[in-house]
Amino acid sequence: MPQLRPRALLAAALLPAVLALSACGTSESAETDQESSGGEEITVTHAQGETTLDGVPEKVVVFDMSVLSTLDELGVEPVGVPEMQDGYLPEELAHYAEDDVAKVGSLFEPDYEAVNALEPDLIIVAARSAAVYPELSEIAPTIDMTIDNADFLNSFEERTMALASIFGKEAEVTERIDAIKADIAEVSENASDAGRALILRVEGAEATAYGPGSRYGIIHDPLGVPAVEDDFATDARHGDAVSFEFIAEANPDIMFVQDREAPVGDTSGPNATAVLDNDLVNSTNAAKNDKIVYLELFTWYLAPGALSSVEAQIDTVREAIA
């Protein structure tokens, strides 16, 4: 049995007390809460089942950057968000790092007391925070908006439309998803002639590779750019470690590179550029033809399932294969 870290032990110890305090007022306030929420019940299908809401939620706590970005675009401002590392939010979301927005722990380790104190109508988890769904669902209705990378486009549409249906934004989101589908169809028509691509993440001096069905899999499916190899691990968060010799032998025509150490907004890949500047990598078609594309951190790594992120990802690939 794995050992819990000290913070996890503390959370486990505090949760029963938090739930007990929450339950004290439940019977007295349930009727009032349902009246104040207004509207009919909303049933949401998500990655871990179905959750029924009493109405349109007014107080939402979010544990996912993609969801935060999409909700903000739709005019929904969560009352609680995770602590963010400095520089991890783009300018349009920077206000969520301010002190006037409640912080509810990290993506991996919620502050259950802080969540409970906000008395949320809805808690949203996904991807990095999906493992704490059971604990959070004991505090308030919780949904898991994790996107299935093996079926990215369908899963992305389902999850995004689910969010839209909760807040009455179906028309707006449908229009944008229709535009995304049209753009994908356009890009995929030309992608097969662009040559084979290798997706790398560089952190420190190590390079790891990703393929179809991975967190960067949209490049291959549905956008249709051929991969240098189809059997990279799809369930590895950090990809498959590869050598420079492997990169040279694979000889990709395009390389999509995530510089894990680059700041949000940067597409120059300052660390990755230095790491990949060697004879082996420079022997590839991608290097010779200036087809090494550096991926922006928030769009591709921190919030890859946000509406605006997917739109930007399509633009990046369109430009890369032009």
Backbone torsions as a table, in degrees:
resi	resn	phi	psi	omega
1	MET	NA	127.8	-177.1
2	PRO	-66.8	147.7	179.0
3	GLN	-85.4	138.9	178.0
4	LEU	-81.2	142.8	173.8
5	ARG	-71.8	161.2	-177.4
6	PRO	-53.6	-44.3	-178.8
7	ARG	-65.3	-36.8	178.4
8	ALA	-66.8	-37.9	177.0
9	LEU	-62.5	-41.6	179.0
10	LEU	-63.7	-42.8	179.3
11	ALA	-62.3	-42.1	179.9
12	ALA	-63.8	-35.4	-179.9
13	ALA	-73.4	-35.0	-176.1
14	LEU	-79.4	-30.1	-172.3
15	LEU	-56.8	-45.9	178.7
16	PRO	-58.1	-39.4	179.3
17	ALA	-66.4	-41.2	178.3
18	VAL	-60.6	-44.8	-178.7
19	LEU	-67.1	-36.1	178.9
20	ALA	-64.1	-43.7	178.3
21	LEU	-63.2	-40.6	-179.8
22	SER	-64.0	-38.9	-176.0
23	ALA	-69.9	-25.4	-176.0
24	CYS	-56.1	-39.4	-175.6
25	GLY	-99.1	3.4	-172.8
26	THR	-64.2	-49.8	-174.6
27	SER	-65.5	-33.6	-177.6
28	GLU	-75.9	-31.4	-171.5
29	SER	-105.4	-6.6	-173.6
30	ALA	-57.1	-46.2	-177.7
31	GLU	-65.0	-43.4	179.4
32	THR	-63.1	-42.7	-179.3
33	ASP	-61.3	-41.9	-178.3
34	GLN	-66.5	-38.2	178.6
35	GLU	-65.2	-41.4	-175.9
36	SER	-72.8	-27.0	-179.0
37	SER	-70.4	-30.7	175.5
38	GLY	71.1	159.1	175.2
39	GLY	75.5	179.1	-178.6
40	GLU	-87.5	166.3	176.7
41	GLU	-62.4	146.7	178.8
42	ILE	-121.4	121.6	177.1
43	THR	-101.3	124.3	-176.1
44	VAL	-112.1	123.6	173.4
45	THR	-89.7	129.9	-175.6
46	HIS	-142.6	-171.6	-171.8
47	ALA	-66.8	-18.7	-179.2
48	GLN	-121.6	23.7	174.9
49	GLY	128.5	-142.4	178.5
50	GLU	-126.9	144.2	177.5
51	THR	-133.3	134.3	-179.9
52	THR	-105.2	129.3	177.9
53	LEU	-104.9	149.2	-179.6
54	ASP	-71.2	-21.3	-179.1
55	GLY	175.2	-164.2	178.7
56	VAL	-66.7	120.0	-177.0
57	PRO	-70.2	139.8	178.2
58	GLU	-99.1	-31.7	-179.1
59	LYS	-117.2	111.2	-174.4
60	VAL	-117.9	133.2	173.9
61	VAL	-110.8	131.0	-173.8
62	VAL	-119.6	133.7	176.1
63	PHE	-120.3	42.4	179.3
64	ASP	-158.8	134.6	-176.7
65	MET	-72.8	-35.8	177.7
66	SER	-63.4	-45.1	178.9
67	VAL	-64.6	-43.0	178.9
68	LEU	-57.9	-46.1	-179.1
69	SER	-63.0	-46.2	-179.3
70	THR	-64.4	-45.6	179.0
71	LEU	-60.6	-41.8	179.3
72	ASP	-61.3	-41.0	177.4
73	GLU	-62.6	-31.2	-178.5
74	LEU	-88.3	3.7	177.5
75	GLY	83.3	17.4	178.2
76	VAL	-104.9	120.3	-177.9
77	GLU	-107.5	110.7	177.5
78	PRO	-61.6	151.6	178.6
79	VAL	-90.4	-15.4	-179.8
80	GLY	-142.8	135.8	-179.7
81	VAL	-139.2	163.0	177.9
82	PRO	-70.5	161.0	170.2
83	GLU	-64.5	138.2	-179.9
84	MET	-112.8	141.7	170.7
85	GLN	-69.2	149.2	178.5
86	ASP	-55.8	133.6	176.8
87	GLY	82.9	5.4	-177.1
88	TYR	-88.7	-7.4	-179.2
89	LEU	-114.6	138.3	173.9
90	PRO	-69.7	166.6	-174.0
91	GLU	-54.8	-40.0	-175.7
92	GLU	-69.1	-15.9	178.9
93	LEU	-113.8	4.8	-173.3
94	ALA	-61.4	-25.9	-177.8
95	HIS	-66.3	-19.0	178.6
96	TYR	-72.9	-12.9	176.3
97	ALA	-86.6	-8.6	-178.2
98	GLU	-73.0	162.2	-175.3
99	ASP	-69.5	-20.0	-177.0
100	ASP	-78.7	-4.4	173.2
101	VAL	-106.1	123.6	-175.6
102	ALA	-62.4	139.4	177.3
103	LYS	-103.8	135.9	-170.5
104	VAL	-122.6	39.1	-179.9
105	GLY	93.4	-155.2	179.5
106	SER	-109.6	175.5	178.1
107	LEU	-61.5	-33.4	-176.1
108	PHE	-94.7	-27.4	-175.4
109	GLU	-132.0	90.5	179.3
110	PRO	-64.2	152.1	168.6
111	ASP	-92.7	96.0	-172.4
112	TYR	-62.9	-35.4	177.9
113	GLU	-64.5	-42.5	179.5
114	ALA	-65.0	-40.3	177.7
115	VAL	-62.2	-49.3	-178.4
116	ASN	-61.1	-37.8	-178.7
117	ALA	-63.3	-26.7	179.7
118	LEU	-78.2	-13.9	-178.0
119	GLU	48.9	57.1	-175.5
120	PRO	-69.8	151.7	172.1
121	ASP	-86.2	-21.5	-177.4
122	LEU	-154.2	137.0	172.2
123	ILE	-118.5	135.1	-179.0
124	ILE	-121.0	124.8	174.3
125	VAL	-117.8	167.7	174.3
126	ALA	-174.1	151.5	171.8
127	ALA	49.4	-104.5	-174.2
128	ARG	-59.7	-30.0	-175.9
129	SER	-101.9	2.3	-174.3
130	ALA	-60.8	-29.2	-176.1
131	ALA	-65.5	-23.1	-178.1
132	VAL	-97.1	13.6	177.0
133	TYR	-54.3	-46.9	-177.6
134	PRO	-58.7	-43.2	-178.5
135	GLU	-68.0	-43.9	-178.2
136	LEU	-68.7	-32.7	-179.5
137	SER	-69.0	-14.7	174.0
138	GLU	-77.7	-18.9	-179.5
139	ILE	-89.5	-43.9	-177.8
140	ALA	-158.7	164.0	176.3
141	PRO	-52.7	130.6	-174.1
142	THR	-130.7	140.7	176.5
143	ILE	-126.7	150.0	-179.3
144	ASP	-111.7	110.7	-176.7
145	MET	-97.7	28.2	177.3
146	THR	-60.7	133.9	178.4
147	ILE	-94.6	136.6	178.8
148	ASP	-83.2	107.6	-177.1
149	ASN	-65.3	-23.1	179.5
150	ALA	-72.5	-17.5	178.3
151	ASP	-138.8	57.8	-164.6
152	PHE	-56.7	-54.9	-171.0
153	LEU	-62.2	-47.5	179.5
154	ASN	-63.5	-43.0	-179.0
155	SER	-66.9	-43.0	177.0
156	PHE	-58.1	-45.1	-180.0
157	GLU	-64.0	-44.9	-179.2
158	GLU	-60.8	-47.2	-177.7
159	ARG	-66.8	-42.9	-177.4
160	THR	-69.4	-38.6	177.3
161	MET	-68.8	-31.4	175.8
162	ALA	-62.5	-44.8	176.2
163	LEU	-60.8	-43.7	-179.2
164	ALA	-61.0	-40.2	-177.5
165	SER	-67.4	-30.9	179.4
166	ILE	-64.6	-39.5	-171.9
167	PHE	-109.4	14.0	176.0
168	GLY	68.3	35.7	-177.4
169	LYS	-114.1	25.4	-173.7
170	GLU	-59.6	-44.2	-176.0
171	ALA	-62.2	-46.3	-179.7
172	GLU	-62.1	-45.3	-177.1
173	VAL	-71.8	-38.6	177.9
174	THR	-58.7	-42.3	179.3
175	GLU	-61.4	-42.7	-178.8
176	ARG	-71.6	-38.0	178.7
177	ILE	-68.1	-38.0	175.8
178	ASP	-60.2	-40.4	178.1
179	ALA	-66.5	-39.3	177.1
180	ILE	-61.4	-44.8	179.8
181	LYS	-62.0	-40.8	179.0
182	ALA	-64.6	-41.4	178.7
183	ASP	-65.5	-40.5	178.3
184	ILE	-62.2	-43.3	179.3
185	ALA	-60.8	-40.3	179.8
186	GLU	-65.6	-47.5	-178.1
187	VAL	-65.8	-42.9	-175.7
188	SER	-65.5	-24.4	177.7
189	GLU	-63.3	-33.5	-176.8
190	ASN	-100.2	-11.4	-170.5
191	ALA	-67.1	-34.3	-174.9
192	SER	-66.0	-20.6	-179.8
193	ASP	-93.9	3.3	-174.3
194	ALA	-85.6	-6.8	-175.6
195	GLY	93.7	177.9	-175.5
196	ARG	-89.4	141.6	-176.3
197	ALA	-114.0	149.2	172.4
198	LEU	-123.4	127.9	178.5
199	ILE	-101.6	125.2	-179.1
200	LEU	-124.7	148.3	166.1
201	ARG	-117.9	130.7	-179.5
202	VAL	-115.7	123.7	175.5
203	GLU	-136.0	124.5	-171.5
204	GLY	63.7	-129.0	179.0
205	ALA	-103.7	7.4	-175.2
206	GLU	-102.0	139.1	174.8
207	ALA	-112.9	134.8	175.5
208	THR	-125.2	149.7	-173.6
209	ALA	-112.9	150.0	178.8
210	TYR	-131.1	152.8	179.7
211	GLY	-136.5	-158.8	179.0
212	PRO	-57.1	141.0	178.8
213	GLY	82.0	0.5	-179.4
214	SER	-92.8	-175.1	-179.4
215	ARG	-64.0	-20.6	176.6
216	TYR	-107.5	14.2	-170.7
217	GLY	-64.2	-16.4	178.5
218	ILE	-55.2	-29.3	179.9
219	ILE	-60.2	-39.4	-178.9
220	HIS	-89.9	-42.1	-178.4
221	ASP	-145.5	112.2	23.5
222	PRO	-100.4	-0.4	-173.7
223	LEU	-74.3	-17.3	166.7
224	GLY	84.9	12.6	176.9
225	VAL	-75.6	124.0	-178.7
226	PRO	-61.4	146.2	179.5
227	ALA	-98.3	150.1	176.0
228	VAL	-68.7	-23.2	-179.2
229	GLU	-156.3	140.2	-175.6
230	ASP	-98.1	-8.3	-170.6
231	ASP	-111.0	29.3	168.2
232	PHE	-66.7	149.7	-179.9
233	ALA	-60.9	133.3	179.8
234	THR	-93.4	-16.5	-176.0
235	ASP	-104.0	7.4	-179.8
236	ALA	-89.5	117.3	-178.1
237	ARG	-60.0	-34.2	-174.3
238	HIS	-106.7	11.8	176.4
239	GLY	77.8	-177.9	177.8
240	ASP	-98.2	124.7	178.6
241	ALA	-62.1	133.5	178.9
242	VAL	-131.9	154.8	179.4
243	SER	-95.6	166.5	175.4
244	PHE	-66.4	-30.6	176.0
245	GLU	-63.1	-40.9	177.6
246	PHE	-61.3	-44.6	-178.9
247	ILE	-60.2	-44.1	-179.6
248	ALA	-64.0	-42.0	-179.5
249	GLU	-68.7	-37.9	178.1
250	ALA	-66.7	-31.9	176.4
251	ASN	47.9	61.3	-179.8
252	PRO	-66.3	149.7	174.5
253	ASP	-82.9	-27.1	176.0
254	ILE	-135.4	141.4	172.1
255	MET	-122.8	125.7	173.1
256	PHE	-102.2	119.2	-170.9
257	VAL	-121.5	125.0	173.6
258	GLN	-97.5	111.4	174.5
259	ASP	-85.8	103.6	-175.4
260	ARG	-64.6	-21.0	-176.9
261	GLU	-97.2	-1.6	178.5
262	ALA	-75.2	146.2	177.4
263	PRO	-72.4	160.4	175.2
264	VAL	-57.4	134.6	179.7
265	GLY	95.3	-13.0	-176.8
266	ASP	-90.2	131.8	176.3
267	THR	-124.4	22.3	178.8
268	SER	-97.1	-15.6	178.9
269	GLY	58.8	59.2	-173.5
270	PRO	-57.6	-43.2	179.2
271	ASN	-78.2	-45.7	-177.6
272	ALA	-62.2	-36.5	178.7
273	THR	-57.6	-44.2	180.0
274	ALA	-68.5	-42.0	-177.8
275	VAL	-64.2	-39.4	-175.1
276	LEU	-87.9	-1.8	-179.8
277	ASP	-83.9	80.7	177.7
278	ASN	-146.2	167.5	-173.4
279	ASP	-61.2	-37.3	-177.6
280	LEU	-65.8	-50.4	179.5
281	VAL	-67.0	-38.7	-178.4
282	ASN	-68.4	-11.2	177.7
283	SER	-82.8	-9.5	-176.4
284	THR	-77.7	157.4	175.9
285	ASN	-60.1	-37.1	-178.8
286	ALA	-60.2	-45.3	-179.8
287	ALA	-69.3	-43.3	-178.3
288	LYS	-62.7	-33.8	-175.2
289	ASN	-102.9	16.0	178.2
290	ASP	56.0	45.9	-179.7
291	LYS	-115.8	38.0	171.0
292	ILE	-101.2	114.7	-173.3
293	VAL	-108.8	123.5	-179.7
294	TYR	-94.6	129.6	-172.5
295	LEU	-93.3	135.6	-179.2
296	GLU	-70.4	137.6	-168.2
297	LEU	-64.2	-49.3	-176.2
298	PHE	-66.6	-44.3	-176.6
299	THR	-63.4	-40.0	-171.1
300	TRP	-105.4	-19.8	-173.5
301	TYR	-121.1	-46.7	-175.8
302	LEU	-83.4	-37.0	-177.1
303	ALA	-139.0	57.3	-173.5
304	PRO	-69.9	-17.4	-177.9
305	GLY	-99.8	7.4	177.9
306	ALA	-72.9	152.0	179.0
307	LEU	-54.0	-52.7	-177.5
308	SER	-66.4	-30.5	178.5
309	SER	-66.3	-45.8	-179.7
310	VAL	-63.4	-40.0	176.4
311	GLU	-60.2	-43.1	179.8
312	ALA	-68.9	-36.1	178.4
313	GLN	-61.5	-42.9	178.9
314	ILE	-61.6	-43.1	178.8
315	ASP	-62.0	-40.6	179.6
316	THR	-61.0	-46.2	-179.1
317	VAL	-68.8	-39.4	178.1
318	ARG	-56.9	-45.8	-179.7
319	GLU	-68.0	-35.4	-176.7
320	ALA	-67.6	-33.5	-176.3
321	ILE	-95.6	0.2	-178.0
322	ALA	-66.5	NA	NA
